[in-house]
Amino acid sequence: MPHDETLKNLIADGRKIALKAEVGDEDLGPFAQLPGTWANEPELPGAGFNMISLPFAPEDGALDYRLLVNRYNETLEFDLVDKAVANRGIERGDSLTETDQFVVTLDYMQSVVQVAAADFPESGLAGESGLGIHREPGLWLHMKNHCIDGMDIARLSTVPHGDSVLALGTSRVIDGPPGIPAVDALVQGATTDLEHPYMSPYKHFHDNPFEGQLQDEQGRPKMRLQYLQIVGLDFFPRKDGKEGLMIWPHISLNTLVRQ
C-alpha cells in the first residue's frame, strides 16, 4: 500500500512516546483536538446521564432486576501519545511483501462522580451525591494505514469489573453539531408493554422522569466534547421464546468542555 507523506514522515521518525500530547498534532488524526483535560461545567452539575439495569432480588420477589438512573460529573484526561506503534505483517504472493500497520495512540483516564441517583424498585443501593462510581484507563488508537472497511479508529478500555474492551470504528468530519439519535432503552428479549408487571421499573421512570440536579444553559459557544455510549449487558434467559439471554441497554451520555 503506498504511504502518504504524513505516514512516510511518521515511519521515518520511528516510534516515539511523548508524556504530553499536544492539541493539533496532525499524527493524531481525528483525535487531534482531544489532548488535555475535559470536564463538566461547574455551573451545570450533573450534565451526564446514565441508565443501567442490574440484577436484584427485592424482598417481595416480584422482580429480578432494578433500574438505576443517575446524573454525574466527569473528568476525561488525554495525555500520553505513542507514535508509530507497528503491527508487523506480510502479504504472501509471488514474493513476500511487508504490510506493517502503523498506529498512533492517545492515553485517556475517565473519572466519574455521581451527583444524584434513583432506582426502582428502591434498593437503598443507589448511593449519595459525591460517590465515585467509575474509573477507566484506556487508549484511543488512530490506524494510519491498512484500515479494513474504513475502520480507522479504535478504543481500548479496562474497567474494574475485570472486563476489557476493544471497539473498532470509523471517523468522519461533519458540519455543525453532532446528531445524537433517539435510543431504545428497553430490554431486548422481554416485552415492550410498559403495563406488563415485569416492566414496572421502566414504567416508573417513564411516568416520573429523573432529572437529578440538571440545569440547562444556552448561548455560549465553546469547544465541546459530546458522546453517547450504549453497552448491551446480557443476563437472564429471554422471555420471548427465543434462545439466548436478554440484552439490557446501559446508556451513558454527556457533554464536556475543555478545561
Phi, psi and omega in degrees: 000127179294143180264139172283173187297322180298316180292321177301317180294322180297315180293320181296323180287336180080176183292131179223138177245120179249129182287345179227110177288150182248136175298135178089003178296113186294337179294338178282349178058237183293350179260011188298334181265002185277328186309142182116198183243131177242146181202167173291148179289136181303327181279358178234064182295138177076030179289337177284142180234138182222140176221131181210140172264139184229139174304138185202144180240088178292160184299325182280350177069014184286332182228169176237015178208164171230153179253121182250131174233144176207160171254145185215159169255145186225144169239128183234113184251131176242120185228275190294137177240135181240115187256151175058041172290122188260124167262106188284141178198165175224157174247129182265124176212222174298333176215168179274134179236132177291133180228049181296139172259139180244135188234142171247129185244151178230117179290148172219157172225123180252128177234131185233131179237130182287139176256318178204150183207155174207150174221164178212129353302150180293128186248343189079007184250002185294330177091162184263172174296142180091358181283127173288124186240353181197141173213127189218114171271154179184188181224140164258135182245134171248109178281121186275339182203172181052053180267114181281131179054032177077005182283102186250359179227157178209158177231127173249127180219154177229129180241150189283027168265000186091018182250147172229152188229139166236116180239131179253148180200184179240151177249153176203159179253133179232158175271133178089186183288158179290149176268117178260113187285163171295146185238135174276111185268358185280150178296141176265127178111005177242255179213154176262001180279107182292346177279348178292137183306326182293338182263013184302325176297320178293319179296322180302312182280340171295318181278338182229075184305136181269118181248346180059231181245023185292134172235132184276157179213139182227160164092004180242103179294133180213166170285118185237150174239118181239145176212154169232124181234131178234121178243126178273118178261125183259115171201149183073137178300146179299152181251006183256015177087353180270158179283156176105192183252155173291150180247119184255116182291129170254110190248130175225137174212148184201161173233123182242159174234151179292137181271000000 
